[in-house]
Amino acid sequence: MSMLEIKNLILSANGKRILDGLSLDLHEGYVHAIVGPNGAGKSTLASAVMGLSGYRDITGEMIFEGQNLHDLSVDERARKGITLAWQEPARFEGLTVRKFIRAAAGDMTDQAVADVLEKVGLSPLMHMPRAVDKTLSGGERKKIELASILAMKPRLVMLDEPDSGIDIESLRRIKQAITVLKADGSTVLLITHSLEVLGWAEHAFLMCCGRILDKGDPENISRYFKDRCIPCDHKNLPQMNGDMGNG
């Protein structure tokens, strides 16, 4: 069953099409991945689904659980269970980790906050009183953001480059958290150009130049991306003459 149906999505910026007639379906309860080179439009797609400012002037359809998202605000989309974790998590001066996670998920006990922090490999005793600010490392902020998403139990979570700027142990914890999200009933969309992260998915899309070029088994998509997209010698302009091209 499709949770999200995107049909012929077009978004332009500065006279250039970033999303160029893109269509895809996300099936409920799966871990999906979108892989493609930098500049393919992957993060733009996630921002359009979330309805962020600067990404709302679109044509086409985005149908989430039977409802068109076009006229819904970011807050309304969030209330429907859609969330986006950015490649570079936000900082909130003066807001403690405890309050940040509670704000994301509503009223929670300290024990519930501690539980989600432990699931991402952070010490509740050390991190609950800390501020979500520059004193935290990038990996810590990424794991705290993921802990808040675990607390929310969203219907659809989009993770933009979840492996960016983190160490091997943090990467392992994030992979475990994705397993927890799936077990809790969330549908997950990984946005990546990492072959390792692509391997976490059950279904994958190959994206270039604002279009979905192929979809299917992550292993097949990974092989094509590794052998033909990564060595691509031109500026993100694939040949489209009955072939997926070189980029």
C-alpha positions, 0 to 999 in steps of 0.5 A: 500500500502506498503511503506517499504518491508523488506524481510529475513533481516540478520545482524550479529555482533561479530559472533552473528545474531542480525537480523535473517531472519526478514521480515515485511511490513510498510503500508503508512500513518499508525502509526506502532510499533515494541515492544519487550524486550531489546536485541530483535534487534529493534534499530538494525533494525532501524539503518539498515533501515537508513543505519548507519555505522556498520549496512550496512553489511546485506543480504536480501532486504529493498525496500522503495517505490519500490527502494532497499535501499541496495546501498544508503548512509545515505544522499541518504536515508534521501533525499528519506524521511527516518529519525531516531530519536535516543533514546538519541538525539545528542548534537551540541555545538555552534549550536542554536535551530533555526539553527538546525531546519533550517538545518533539513528542509531547509530555514524556517522563524522564524515564521515557526521554532516557529510553530514547537517548539510550537507544541512540547510544547517549548517556541520559545522565550526561546528556539530558541536562545539556543544551542543544548548542555548539557544545555538542558535537555534530554526531551528538546533535544528530543522535539527539535529533534521532532520539526526538524522532524515536519519541515522536513515532512519525508515520514518515521520517526522511533522513537526509544524509544520516551518515554525514559527519559521524563516526563508525559507532554513531553510524551503527547506532543510527542504523539500529534506530532505523530498525526501531523506527520500522518496528514502531510502524514508521516508514523511512526514507533515507536520502544518501549518496553512500553505498553503505547507507543504501544497503540499509534499505529494502527498496531504492530509487536512483535519482539524477537531474531531478528525475527518478531514473530507476527503482528496485532492489538496493543491490542492483541500484547500488551496483549501477550507482557505483559503476556508472554514476560515481565515475560520471564525467559530466555535470549531472546530465545523464543521457536519457535515450532509452538508457539510464545514462552515465550520471 
